[in-house]
Amino acid sequence: MRTPVAFLLLMVVAPASAVDALAGRRPNVVLILTDDQGYGDLARHGNPVVKTPNLDRLHDESARFIDFTVSPTCSPTRAALMTGRHEFRNGVTHTINERERLRLDATTVAQVLKGAGYTTGIFGKWHLGDEEAYRPERRGFDEVFIHGAGGIGQSYPGSCGDAPGNSYFNPAILHNGRFEKTKGYCTDVFFERAARWIDAVKGTKPFFCYVATNAPHAPLHCPEKYAAMYPDQPPDVAKFFGMVTNIDENVGRLLGRLKMWGIERDTLVIFMNDNGGTVGVKVFNAGMRGQKVTPYRGGTRGMAFFRWPGIITPGDRTATAAHLDLFPTLAGLAGAGIPNGVTLDGRSLLPVLENPNAPWAERWLFTHVGRWPLGEAAGGKFAGCAIRHGRYRLVSPAPAAKGPPRPGLKWELFDIEADPGECHDLAAAKQEVVSEMAAAYDRWWTEMQPSLVNEGAYKTAPKENPFRELYRRQFPGG
């Protein structure tokens, strides 16, 4: 397994194919991203409890990437899929403390699609910076309908926070710079506003509609009728699965509207989850080890369904893929070039979307949980990281430490083709593989250091969350 730097960089940035029939087809795109729904929180994936008939149908009608990697937490995945670059290259190493902010010189897929003639909208969760300069209206989105922070009602020291007193029911949502006090359950509100926007813009130009739910992230709130569908489960599981079923119903309604409007065959629908499972892993975790905020597959395996009736043939895609690949894939579909000076870590999925058997070279994927203590990036080098190459995953679940990386690191090595549950550590038996993968990781870590631009930003963070400040200006005493 040869890993010189030149080879590593080639494998990261090279496109999979120079010519493919899907390039420049310019479909409408609906990207749905759920929050804390794990790979196992889907009936079609074997979950014996959760009710997801519409998502199961979407699964069956889609090209499905069954070896798909996301980041272990929220903001990192969003940074990667928005830019086609590893979250660390974007300065994103956490979900709070200014470390969730997408660096201002990053180019987003919304900007690229808008430049290619698309109209763009986001509905739900942004979580890549709440200060005005970082918000989606400055990052390529025409229509913006979002909550603040990582969840409705959340608030942390510094800039990361939502409108005061916000809840999952009747939330105040920032709509194109002004708060609206909405009526209803948050997920229903986001999907309804997205559908209303699609209805208004369809047929004028292609659209990119990004629906990013805050559900089923805690706190676990949903209309009672959904939790009541799971009477045999503990209350937290019943609410969590109820939130998933509510998402499922909304996806079904949106698919029905696309068909009713006559644009179903002109629209690519992508469904993803943002990180590993949480509450649902108590019931089912698809045989995986770990969950959200761990470097194991249970924390980093994602769903990725691509549905485009009549154009993309449904079925499994075995190519090793990742959230990093959304940017080049959508840019290719739009017929848009990658802007000069933009270095991508992802590659276009168009060849394997068109042909499941298309050549797909092995690649390197680097995972890191981040979240080291403030000012302690050096001590976090080996804290919750993983390297993927071919059939092997090299994992370090070590906790973050203060100061320089500590000696005596113990790597774990897994052959995920033979051992998908990561149960059998092969590190002692395959020390040469460990050494080569660890060396590749060392080079990658060194390469990322200049990009960690948010690590000291907490020192100059605002005293009040921008969303709170804006809300109080709009609703004095409210």
N, C-alpha and C positions, 0 to 999 in steps of 0.2 A: 504494500500500500504506500506508494510514493507520494510525498507531501511537500515538495519544495514550494517556496512562496509563489513563484510564477505560476505553477500548476494550480495552487490553491486559488489565486485570483482569477485565473481563467475559468475554473469550474464555477466560481461564484457569479461572475458577470456575463459569461457568454450566453447568447440566446440559444434556444434549443433548435431552432430552424430558421433559415433565412426566408423561406417561402411556405406559406400555408394558406389554405383556401378561406379561412375565417377572417384573415386580416382585412381591415377596412370595411367590414360589413355594416358597421355603425348601428348596432341595435340599441334600443332603449335598454337601460340597465337598472334593475332593482337589487340592491344589496341589503340583505337583512342580517344583522349581527345581534345575537342575544348575549346576555350578561350573566355569567356563572352557570349556564346550562352546560353540563358536561357531555362528553361523547356518549356516555351511557344513559343519558336522560332522554331516550327516544325509544318508542316501542319497537321500531324496526331494527334497532341495534340489539334487541334482546331483553330490554327492560320489561319485567313481568307485571309492572304496576301502572306506569304512567300511560295516559291516554293521549295519543298524538296521531289521529287518523289523517289529518291534512299534511303534516310533515312526513308521515309515512308515504303518502301518495307523492309528495314532492320528491322524496328519496327515490321512489320507483321510477319517476319520470325524468330523472337527472343523471348526468355524468357525476359519479361519486368518487371523490379521492379518499381512498381508504387508508392511505399513509400520509396524513396531512398534519403538519406541525403548526401550532400557534405558540404564543408566549405564555408564561405561567400566570400572568395577571392582566388586568384591564388595559391601562394606558399603553403598556408596551405593545400589545397586539394591535391596538388602534394606530399607533405610530408606524408600525411595520406595514400594515396593509394600506395606510394612506400614502406611503412614500416608496415602497419597494425596497426599503433599507432596514437593516437591523435597528431596533429601537435605541441601542446605545449610540449608533451613528447619528441618531436624531437628538441625543441628549436626554432621552427618557429612560430613567433607571428606577422609578418608583411610581406610585399613584398619588402622592401628596408632596408637600414641602417644596413646591416649585419644580420638583424632579419629574413631574408629569407633563411639563410644557414641551410641545413640539418646537424645536429650534426655529427661529424666524427665517432662516435662509433655506429651510427644507422646501422642496417642491412637492405638492400633493397631487394625487390622481385627479382630484376635482379641478385643480388648476389646468392640468393637461387636457382633460376632457372639455372644459370650458373653452380652452384655446382652440379645440378642434370643432367648435360649433355646438356643443351640448349645453343644455341648461341643467343646473345642478341644485339639489336640495338635500338637506339633512334634517332628520326628525328623530329626536330622542337624546341620546348620550353622545357627547363630544369627548370630554375628559382628556383634552390635550392642551389645556391652558384656558383659564377663565378671564384673564386680563384681556382688554379689548384688542390689543395687537395680535393675540394668539387665537382669537375666536374664529370660527369657520367662515364668517363673512369676509375675513381678510385672507382666507386660505383657499378660495376658489368656489365657494358656495353662494349661489344666488338667493336661495330661500333657506332661512335658518329658523328652526323651531326646536329649541334645546333647553334642557335643564343644566344646572351648573354642577361642578365637582364630579365625583364618580358615581353619585346617586342622588336621587331626589331627597332633599332635606339634609344632606351631609354638609358639614362645615369643619374645616381644619384651620390651624394657624397659617396665616399667609394668604395667598390668592385663591386657594382651592375651596370653593364653597358655593352652595345653592342659595336661592331666595329664602329668607328667614321663615321658619314655621311651615315649610313646604311638606306635602305628604303625597302618597301615591294616589290619593283620591282628590279630585279637583285641584290639581297642581297649578301653580303659577309658572308659566313657560315663557322664556325669552324668544319673542318672534320678531326677527329682523330689527333688533335693537330695542324693542319695547316689550314689557311683560304683559301677558294676557292671563287672566284668571279663568282657567278652563273648567269644564264640567265633565265628570266621569272618571273612570279608572285610567291611570297613566298609559298603559299599553294600548287600550282602546283609543285614547286620544291621539297617540302618535301615529297609529296606523290610519285613523280616520283623516287626520290632517295630511298625511302622505298621499292617501287616495284622492283627496280633494285637490291637492296640488297637481297630481298626475292628470286628473280629469281636465284641469285648466290648461296644461301645457302640451298635452299629447297632440301630435299631428303638426305642431309648429316647427319643432326641431327635436332631435333625439334628446332624451333626458337621462340623467343619472340621479336616482332616488336612493338615498342612504337612510335606511330605517334601523336605528340602533337602540334597542330597548334597554331600559335599566332593569327589567325583570329577566330572570327570577332572582336577581341579587337581593340579599337581605337589606332592610328589614322585610320580613315575609308577610306581605299584605296582598290580598286579592279579594275580589267579590266572593262572598260566602258560598255562592252556588258552586264555585270551582273547588274550593277546599272540601265541600261536602261530597264531592265525587270520590273521595278517598277515605271513607269512614274507618277503614281498618288500619290506617297508618297513624303514627304519632303526629301530634298537631303540626310540628315544624315541617315534616315530610309532606303532610296533606296540603299545607299552604304552598310549599315549594312546587309540588307537582301540579297544584291548581294554577299557579302562575304559568307553568309551562303549557298547560292545556289551554289557558286563555291566549297565549301567544299562538298556539296551534290554530285556534279558531280564527284569529285575526289573519294569519297567513292564508287560510282557506278562503276567507272573504276577499282578500286582495287578489288572489289568483282568479277567483270568480269574476271580479271586476275587470281584470285584464282581458278575460275572454269576452265578457259582455261588451266592452269597448271596442272589440275587434283588433286589439293590438297584442294578443297573446303570442303570435308567431313573429312579432317584431321586437319581442322583449326577452332579454336574458335575465332570469331570476337566480340570484346566488344566495344561498343560506349558509351561515357560519355561526359557530360559537366562539367566544373570545378566549377561553382558557379551560383548564380542567374543572371537574365537577366539585360540588360543595355538599349541600345537604343530601342530594340524591345518591351520593356514593354509599350511604348507609344501606340502600336497597340494592343497588346494582352499579358496577363500575366497569362493565365489559371486560372483566378479567385483568384489569390493569392495576399496577401499583401506584400509589400516590394520588394526589388531588391538587387542586389549585394551590399555588405558592410552593410547589415542589418541582424539582427538575425531572422527575420520573414521567413516564408516558401518561399516567393518569392526570398529570398536571399540564401536559403540553399537546395531547392529541386532540385534533379538532375535526368537526364535521365540515364538509365542503361540498355542497350540492350545486351543480350548474344545470339549470333547466332552460332549454330553448327549443320549444316544440318544432319538429320538422327540420331542424338544423343540427343539433347536437344529439347524437345517439345515446340513449340512456345506458347505464351499466357502470361497473367498477372501473376505476383507473388506478393502476398500481404504482404509478410514478411517484417517487418521493417528492412531495410538494409542500408548500408552506404559504402562510399569509403574505410573505414577501413577494409572492408571485402575482398577487392581484393587480398591482400597479402596471407591470409590463404587459399583462394579459389584456387589461382593459384599454391601455394605450394602443395596443396592437389592433384590437377590435375597432377602435375609433379611427384607425389610420393615422394616429398621431406619433410623431417621433419623440424619442427621449430627449429632453432639453440638454443643450450643451453644458458640460460640467457636472451633470448629475450621475453619480456612481450608484448603481443598483446592486443589491445583494440577491434580488429575485430574478426569475427567468419566466418567459412567457409560457403559459400552459396551452396555448392554442394548438400546437401540434398534437398533443395527447387528447385534447378535447375533440379534435377532428378524428383522430385515429388512436384507439386505445393501445395499439401495438407500435406506435411511433417510437423511434430511438429516443432514449432518455439517459444521458450520462449520469454516473454517480456524482454526488455533490456533497459539500460540507454544510451542515447546519449547526449553529451555535445557540445554545439556550443559556440564559442566566436569570435567576429569580430577582437579582438586584436587591433593593431594600436594605442595603447595609446601613449602619448608623450614620447620621449626618457627619460629613467630613471624613468618613472612613472607607473610601473607595478601595484603597490599597488592600486593606484587610478583607475586602469582600471578593477578592479575585477567585477564590475557589469555593465560595459560599453559595451552594445551590446552583451548580452549572452542569451542563451536559453537552457533549459533542456527538453528532451523528455523521457517520460516513458508511455508506453501503449497508451491510447487515448489522453493524455494530453501533452501540451507544455507550459512550464513556461518561460516567456520572460521578459527581462529587456532591453529596448532600450535606457537607460540612457547614456548620453555622458561621456567620460572619465573626471576624475577630478584629480587635483593634491593632493598629500598627501594620507592619509589612506582612506578606503572606507567611504563614507559619510552616515550619518544616514538618516532615513526616506525614504529608498528605496521603490519604488512602483513596485511590480511585476504585470505582466499581465498573466492570465491563460486562455488557450483556449482548448476546447474539439474539436480536429481536425477531429474526426469522424463525429460529428454533425455540425461542423463549420469549414470546411477546409480553408475558407478564413480569419480565425482569426479576425472576426468582433466583437465578443461578449465576453467581459472580464468577467470571472467567479471568479476572485480572491476573491472578497468580499463574494461570496456565498459559496466558497469551501476553507475556510482558512486552514483546516486540510491538504488538498492536497498541498496547497502552502507551508505550513510549512515543510512537509516531503520532497518535491522536493527541496526546498531551502536548507534544511539540507544536502541532498545528494550533492548539488552543492558546499556547503561550504567544505565538505570533499574532493571533487574532486579538487577544487581550491588549497587547502592546499597540496594535493598530487602532483600537477603539479609544484609547486614553485621551487624545486631543479633542474628541467629540463629546466628552462628558461635560458639556458647557453649563449644566444646571446644578452642579454639585455644591457650589457656594452661594447659590441664589437665595437660599433661605435667610441669609444674613441681611439682605436688603428687601425682604418681602413686605408687601403692604400690611398695614395694621388691621385693615378690614377687607374681607372678601369683596371683590368687585361686584359680584352679583348682589350681595347684600346692600352695598352702597347704592347701586343703580336702582334696586327695588325701593329703597327708602326715599330716594329722590322722587321716584314716580308716585309712590304711595306714602306720603309723609304720615307718620304715626300708624301706618298699616302693618 
